[in-house]
Amino acid sequence: MGDLVWQTTADGTPTLWSEAFGEAFHSAGGARREAERKFVAPAQLERFPPGHCLQVLDLCVGLGYNSAALLEAAQDRGLAIRWWGLELDPRPLQRALAAPAFRRCWRPSTLEALEQLGACGHWRLKAGAPAAEKDRGWGQPSATAPPPASGQWWLGDARSQLASVLEEASGRCDLVLHDAFSPGHCPQLWSQEFLGQLARALHPQGRLLTYCSAAAVRWSLRQGGLELASLAPSASGRPGAGPDPGPGALPQADARAEAGPRGRPGAPEGAGTGATHPAKTWSNGTVASPQALPPDPTGLLRPLSPMEEAHLSSRAAEPYRDPTGRAEAAAILAARQRAQASHPGASTSAWRRHWGLDRRPTAPPTPAGPRDGR
């Protein structure tokens, strides 16, 4: 990952900038806020009865925000956790655990799990919150003690390590958290082949959750047999809190939602995404499941809009391909660019104009030159 540089996000929580990938690990809007909005909230843990053992695969653990937030939310609902993690580099977690600002985000038992993971590669928490944790007001408000939780991670290229996880987790995962760097910088973890393998991990009612709403990723998830839903944005910054902005809403207030890189914390929302007018979002991410997701009265999850469906017919939907599972990022990106030249769909710019994303009326989209699609 090259050099890692500390940054502070808008909610006051710290993240790291990777010089090698040219991205931050989290949105400029907030590291913990992103974990809660895009991974914990759409997990909808209220679906599971107390005592259920939540099976979770965390792809690209990074600093540990997503799993830490999920662990605490699960404990509060009386859910046990069986956890598998895939991570290239242990340094982000090590750096996070040494940072007071990160440690202040979490309960002592959560830090204990992360410390075990960093030191031993696995972690286990017994049932019941430690006394010191209860004294400080953490843990469940009821008399019921939190159930046990355990997990382990595999370090290295996730493409080669995933097979080991699937030996145990195939068809069992209630949740798959996909939080790799953006497709433009890490296409190997967004390839059609790799996403198809991740789909195998899901329980029939399981959910794959990701911040990404890129057409190529959504098209590949659908090809892998998964039903799609969009993670709805809102004017208040909380998914589901406001009305659907509609098909004419402008992308991308969230610097990570579509295909663009994670902006440097402190940059304006929408930086790095190619958004001409970053006034509103049209999606905060994607939820995918082997079965159709039921109607969501909270408005958090919604079916793909006609605009989003049209996106999946454009050249932007040309997938990233890595048949051998060993290709370098540059080779995957170059192959995709060549494939887009013969894609029958409209260019991304034509799609944007047709749906008013550039605020210019236009005729229906028509195929364009080979370099016009994303």
LOTORRO-337082 format. One line per field, with one value per residue (C-alpha): residue number from 1; chain; z, x, y. Coordinates in pm, whole numbers, plus 50000, padded with zeros to 5 digits. Each point is the difference from the previous one (the first is absolute). Layout:
N
seq = [NUM; ...];
mol = [A; ...];
w = [Z; ...];
u = [X; ...];
v = [Y; ...];
//
This chain:
374
seq = [1; 2; 3; 4; 5; 6; 7; 8; 9; 10; 11; 12; 13; 14; 15; 16; 17; 18; 19; 20; 21; 22; 23; 24; 25; 26; 27; 28; 29; 30; 31; 32; 33; 34; 35; 36; 37; 38; 39; 40; 41; 42; 43; 44; 45; 46; 47; 48; 49; 50; 51; 52; 53; 54; 55; 56; 57; 58; 59; 60; 61; 62; 63; 64; 65; 66; 67; 68; 69; 70; 71; 72; 73; 74; 75; 76; 77; 78; 79; 80; 81; 82; 83; 84; 85; 86; 87; 88; 89; 90; 91; 92; 93; 94; 95; 96; 97; 98; 99; 100; 101; 102; 103; 104; 105; 106; 107; 108; 109; 110; 111; 112; 113; 114; 115; 116; 117; 118; 119; 120; 121; 122; 123; 124; 125; 126; 127; 128; 129; 130; 131; 132; 133; 134; 135; 136; 137; 138; 139; 140; 141; 142; 143; 144; 145; 146; 147; 148; 149; 150; 151; 152; 153; 154; 155; 156; 157; 158; 159; 160; 161; 162; 163; 164; 165; 166; 167; 168; 169; 170; 171; 172; 173; 174; 175; 176; 177; 178; 179; 180; 181; 182; 183; 184; 185; 186; 187; 188; 189; 190; 191; 192; 193; 194; 195; 196; 197; 198; 199; 200; 201; 202; 203; 204; 205; 206; 207; 208; 209; 210; 211; 212; 213; 214; 215; 216; 217; 218; 219; 220; 221; 222; 223; 224; 225; 226; 227; 228; 229; 230; 231; 232; 233; 234; 235; 236; 237; 238; 239; 240; 241; 242; 243; 244; 245; 246; 247; 248; 249; 250; 251; 252; 253; 254; 255; 256; 257; 258; 259; 260; 261; 262; 263; 264; 265; 266; 267; 268; 269; 270; 271; 272; 273; 274; 275; 276; 277; 278; 279; 280; 281; 282; 283; 284; 285; 286; 287; 288; 289; 290; 291; 292; 293; 294; 295; 296; 297; 298; 299; 300; 301; 302; 303; 304; 305; 306; 307; 308; 309; 310; 311; 312; 313; 314; 315; 316; 317; 318; 319; 320; 321; 322; 323; 324; 325; 326; 327; 328; 329; 330; 331; 332; 333; 334; 335; 336; 337; 338; 339; 340; 341; 342; 343; 344; 345; 346; 347; 348; 349; 350; 351; 352; 353; 354; 355; 356; 357; 358; 359; 360; 361; 362; 363; 364; 365; 366; 367; 368; 369; 370; 371; 372; 373; 374];
mol = [A; A; A; A; A; A; A; A; A; A; A; A; A; A; A; A; A; A; A; A; A; A; A; A; A; A; A; A; A; A; A; A; A; A; A; A; A; A; A; A; A; A; A; A; A; A; A; A; A; A; A; A; A; A; A; A; A; A; A; A; A; A; A; A; A; A; A; A; A; A; A; A; A; A; A; A; A; A; A; A; A; A; A; A; A; A; A; A; A; A; A; A; A; A; A; A; A; A; A; A; A; A; A; A; A; A; A; A; A; A; A; A; A; A; A; A; A; A; A; A; A; A; A; A; A; A; A; A; A; A; A; A; A; A; A; A; A; A; A; A; A; A; A; A; A; A; A; A; A; A; A; A; A; A; A; A; A; A; A; A; A; A; A; A; A; A; A; A; A; A; A; A; A; A; A; A; A; A; A; A; A; A; A; A; A; A; A; A; A; A; A; A; A; A; A; A; A; A; A; A; A; A; A; A; A; A; A; A; A; A; A; A; A; A; A; A; A; A; A; A; A; A; A; A; A; A; A; A; A; A; A; A; A; A; A; A; A; A; A; A; A; A; A; A; A; A; A; A; A; A; A; A; A; A; A; A; A; A; A; A; A; A; A; A; A; A; A; A; A; A; A; A; A; A; A; A; A; A; A; A; A; A; A; A; A; A; A; A; A; A; A; A; A; A; A; A; A; A; A; A; A; A; A; A; A; A; A; A; A; A; A; A; A; A; A; A; A; A; A; A; A; A; A; A; A; A; A; A; A; A; A; A; A; A; A; A; A; A; A; A; A; A; A; A; A; A; A; A; A; A; A; A; A; A; A; A; A; A; A; A; A; A; A; A; A; A; A; A; A; A; A; A; A; A];
w = [50000; 50009; 50245; 50224; 50111; 50275; 49908; 50205; 49849; 50042; 50292; 50190; 49958; 49848; 49683; 49792; 49653; 49789; 49775; 49801; 49914; 49993; 50222; 50357; 50177; 50069; 49872; 50091; 50165; 50289; 50057; 50273; 49840; 49677; 50182; 50171; 49697; 49728; 50182; 50336; 49905; 49678; 50183; 50182; 50298; 50129; 49751; 50229; 50330; 50318; 50031; 49623; 49898; 49734; 49733; 49855; 49734; 50007; 49677; 50049; 50378; 49991; 50328; 50122; 50006; 49822; 50211; 50325; 49937; 49901; 50306; 50236; 49823; 50007; 50371; 50075; 49828; 50173; 49686; 49998; 49718; 49794; 49796; 49712; 49876; 49690; 50004; 49796; 50262; 50383; 50044; 49982; 50294; 50192; 49938; 50103; 50328; 50087; 49937; 50301; 49773; 49854; 50335; 50140; 49744; 50147; 50308; 50186; 49881; 49637; 50043; 50163; 49691; 49764; 50212; 49997; 49624; 49945; 50231; 49924; 49680; 50181; 50285; 50243; 50247; 50267; 50079; 50224; 49999; 50230; 50329; 49916; 49680; 50183; 50258; 49720; 49859; 49701; 49910; 49990; 50205; 50092; 50244; 49711; 49950; 49647; 49831; 49895; 49689; 49814; 49676; 49806; 49697; 49705; 49887; 49640; 49661; 50062; 49667; 50115; 50362; 49928; 49920; 50355; 50143; 49769; 50124; 50325; 49909; 49664; 50005; 50366; 50010; 50119; 49902; 49763; 50052; 49681; 50073; 49762; 49843; 49700; 49675; 49818; 50239; 50113; 49712; 50096; 50297; 49787; 49709; 49878; 50103; 50353; 50065; 49882; 50261; 50271; 49901; 50087; 50361; 50051; 50184; 49794; 50209; 50032; 49880; 49834; 50104; 49829; 49968; 49623; 49750; 49685; 49704; 49933; 50357; 50004; 49662; 50125; 50321; 49797; 49768; 50312; 50073; 50257; 50031; 50039; 50210; 50030; 50331; 50007; 50083; 50175; 50036; 50370; 49924; 50157; 49762; 49990; 50193; 49704; 49675; 49692; 49808; 49676; 49674; 49927; 50317; 49941; 50093; 50213; 50333; 50150; 49873; 50015; 49876; 49625; 49846; 50099; 50256; 50364; 50032; 50241; 50326; 50005; 49628; 49900; 49967; 49639; 49943; 49792; 49860; 49678; 50126; 49810; 50248; 50329; 50146; 50087; 50006; 49815; 50193; 50307; 49906; 49902; 50180; 49822; 50106; 49849; 50063; 49920; 50286; 50159; 49991; 50254; 50180; 50140; 49652; 50070; 49715; 49673; 49660; 49733; 49828; 49622; 49980; 50186; 49784; 49690; 50146; 49991; 49625; 49932; 49932; 50364; 50073; 49814; 50279; 50134; 49906; 50160; 49885; 50145; 50334; 49970; 49759; 50094; 50044; 49696; 49776; 50123; 49938; 49653; 49900; 50116; 49801; 49687; 50065; 50040; 49642; 49873; 50269; 49836; 50270; 50025; 50134; 50357; 49886; 49782; 50291; 50227; 49748; 49939; 50371; 50057; 50207; 49811; 50012; 49624; 49811; 49737; 49769; 50110; 50031; 49699; 49979; 49995; 49958; 50172; 50268; 50108; 50235; 50348];
u = [50000; 50302; 50007; 49697; 49917; 49755; 49704; 49705; 49653; 49700; 49851; 50329; 50104; 50340; 50079; 50309; 50101; 50174; 50264; 50021; 49628; 49958; 49693; 49890; 49855; 49674; 49777; 50087; 49658; 50112; 50167; 49769; 49703; 50065; 50026; 49667; 49817; 50121; 50066; 49820; 49674; 49932; 50084; 49669; 50095; 49644; 49930; 50177; 49862; 50207; 50245; 50048; 50364; 50071; 50237; 50208; 50271; 50188; 50192; 50280; 49993; 50222; 49986; 49715; 49719; 49737; 50039; 50041; 49678; 49820; 50129; 49867; 49664; 49970; 50084; 49731; 49747; 50117; 50157; 50306; 50252; 50211; 50235; 50242; 50227; 50213; 50272; 50311; 50200; 49973; 50153; 49677; 49851; 50326; 50017; 49637; 50045; 50292; 49793; 49810; 49740; 49912; 49997; 49756; 49743; 49953; 49907; 50275; 49875; 50009; 50359; 50081; 49875; 50197; 50314; 49972; 49953; 50306; 50220; 49886; 49797; 49686; 49776; 49746; 49772; 49819; 49636; 49940; 50152; 50301; 49914; 50203; 49802; 49667; 50123; 50066; 49652; 50094; 49842; 49633; 49756; 49811; 50111; 50073; 50373; 50140; 50048; 50344; 50179; 50302; 50189; 50323; 50155; 50210; 50277; 50110; 49834; 49628; 49965; 50220; 49881; 49627; 50001; 50111; 49715; 49744; 50096; 49830; 49775; 49848; 49624; 50003; 50068; 49724; 50217; 50290; 50157; 50181; 50214; 50294; 50160; 49807; 49978; 50220; 50288; 49929; 49806; 50118; 49762; 49707; 50040; 49705; 50180; 50084; 49652; 49857; 50212; 49879; 49641; 50066; 50064; 49648; 49721; 49676; 49884; 50350; 50105; 50311; 50046; 50225; 50042; 50044; 49720; 50213; 49816; 50274; 49977; 49622; 49991; 50245; 49804; 49683; 50183; 50104; 49635; 49940; 49703; 50092; 49881; 50132; 50099; 49793; 50153; 49823; 50035; 50077; 50292; 49822; 49882; 49625; 49936; 49868; 49811; 50134; 50190; 49869; 50168; 50117; 50204; 50356; 50295; 50204; 50004; 50169; 50353; 49998; 49657; 50049; 50328; 50226; 50280; 49958; 50075; 50253; 49824; 49932; 49926; 49648; 49749; 49992; 50371; 50162; 49678; 49964; 49689; 49938; 49744; 50043; 49675; 49819; 50065; 49798; 50142; 50216; 50089; 49869; 49837; 49995; 49833; 49923; 49631; 49801; 50019; 49660; 49843; 50166; 49757; 50288; 50108; 50357; 50005; 49820; 49981; 50231; 49839; 49945; 50309; 50210; 49866; 50095; 50347; 50034; 49943; 50262; 50370; 50066; 49864; 50282; 50137; 50349; 50128; 50269; 49950; 50328; 49963; 50358; 49988; 50156; 49774; 50141; 49932; 49640; 49935; 50156; 49798; 49679; 50073; 50049; 49676; 49808; 50093; 49767; 49732; 49659; 49873; 49997; 50299; 50002; 49987; 49696; 49831; 50070; 49863; 49686; 49916; 50075; 50309; 50185; 49698; 49970; 49693; 50087; 49870; 50010; 50353; 50176; 50323; 50312; 50375; 50204; 50149; 49672; 49877; 50133];
v = [50000; 50228; 50287; 50048; 50355; 50094; 50220; 50124; 49964; 50229; 49806; 50032; 49638; 49921; 49813; 49926; 50109; 49734; 50148; 49675; 49998; 50378; 49981; 50038; 49699; 50185; 50275; 50357; 50018; 49780; 49665; 49871; 50170; 49812; 49666; 50058; 50139; 49765; 49675; 49982; 50174; 49801; 49676; 50059; 49786; 50018; 49719; 49753; 49865; 50033; 49714; 49965; 49951; 50261; 49866; 50286; 50028; 50332; 50061; 50254; 50042; 50308; 50191; 49778; 50258; 49791; 49689; 50196; 50192; 49682; 49811; 50265; 50020; 49620; 49983; 50257; 49772; 49683; 49852; 49777; 50044; 49761; 50217; 49948; 50279; 50052; 50265; 50071; 50188; 49988; 50346; 50205; 49811; 50022; 50374; 50043; 49815; 50229; 50315; 50147; 50162; 49659; 49825; 50255; 49886; 49653; 49802; 49816; 49660; 50119; 50116; 49668; 49815; 50225; 49966; 49621; 50008; 50220; 49793; 49645; 50010; 49890; 50120; 49866; 50177; 49803; 50062; 50300; 50347; 50057; 50168; 50310; 50034; 49982; 50251; 50251; 49957; 49787; 49670; 49911; 50205; 49680; 49730; 49763; 49952; 50040; 49660; 49874; 50120; 49866; 50040; 49975; 50164; 49898; 50235; 50038; 50033; 49947; 49821; 49714; 50003; 49995; 49627; 49922; 50205; 49840; 49654; 50097; 50291; 49903; 50052; 50106; 50374; 50227; 50296; 50063; 50343; 50105; 50305; 49975; 50307; 50130; 49800; 50248; 49931; 49644; 49835; 49651; 49998; 50121; 49759; 49796; 49683; 50116; 50139; 49669; 49822; 50239; 49923; 49635; 50099; 50135; 49822; 50006; 50298; 50145; 50344; 50133; 50364; 50252; 50374; 49958; 50060; 49978; 49848; 49745; 49872; 49985; 49826; 49735; 49944; 49949; 49760; 49811; 49930; 50273; 50234; 50366; 50289; 50352; 50155; 50316; 50337; 50283; 50374; 49955; 49770; 49701; 49725; 49973; 50319; 50195; 49956; 49830; 50268; 49851; 49902; 50352; 50035; 50100; 49774; 49972; 50173; 49698; 49977; 49619; 49900; 49960; 49892; 50286; 49986; 50081; 50368; 50139; 50084; 50369; 50011; 50101; 49719; 49888; 50058; 49733; 49851; 50191; 50173; 50322; 50129; 49810; 50131; 49676; 49630; 49742; 49704; 49947; 49645; 49660; 49709; 49662; 49676; 49657; 50071; 50311; 50246; 50065; 50346; 50223; 50231; 50206; 50110; 49894; 49748; 50052; 49830; 50135; 50298; 50011; 50222; 49745; 49717; 50196; 50040; 49620; 50005; 50266; 49953; 50072; 49652; 49825; 49780; 49969; 49655; 49788; 49639; 49873; 50176; 50122; 50297; 50332; 50302; 50180; 49700; 49970; 50369; 49991; 49692; 50165; 50315; 49791; 49811; 50325; 50091; 49727; 50026; 50060; 50231; 50377; 50186; 50121; 50362; 49927; 49824; 50297; 50248; 49795; 49989; 50368; 49940; 50270; 50232; 50010; 49870; 49745; 49732; 49634; 49861; 49852; 49800; 50214; 49970; 49727; 50223; 50159; 49730; 49932];
//
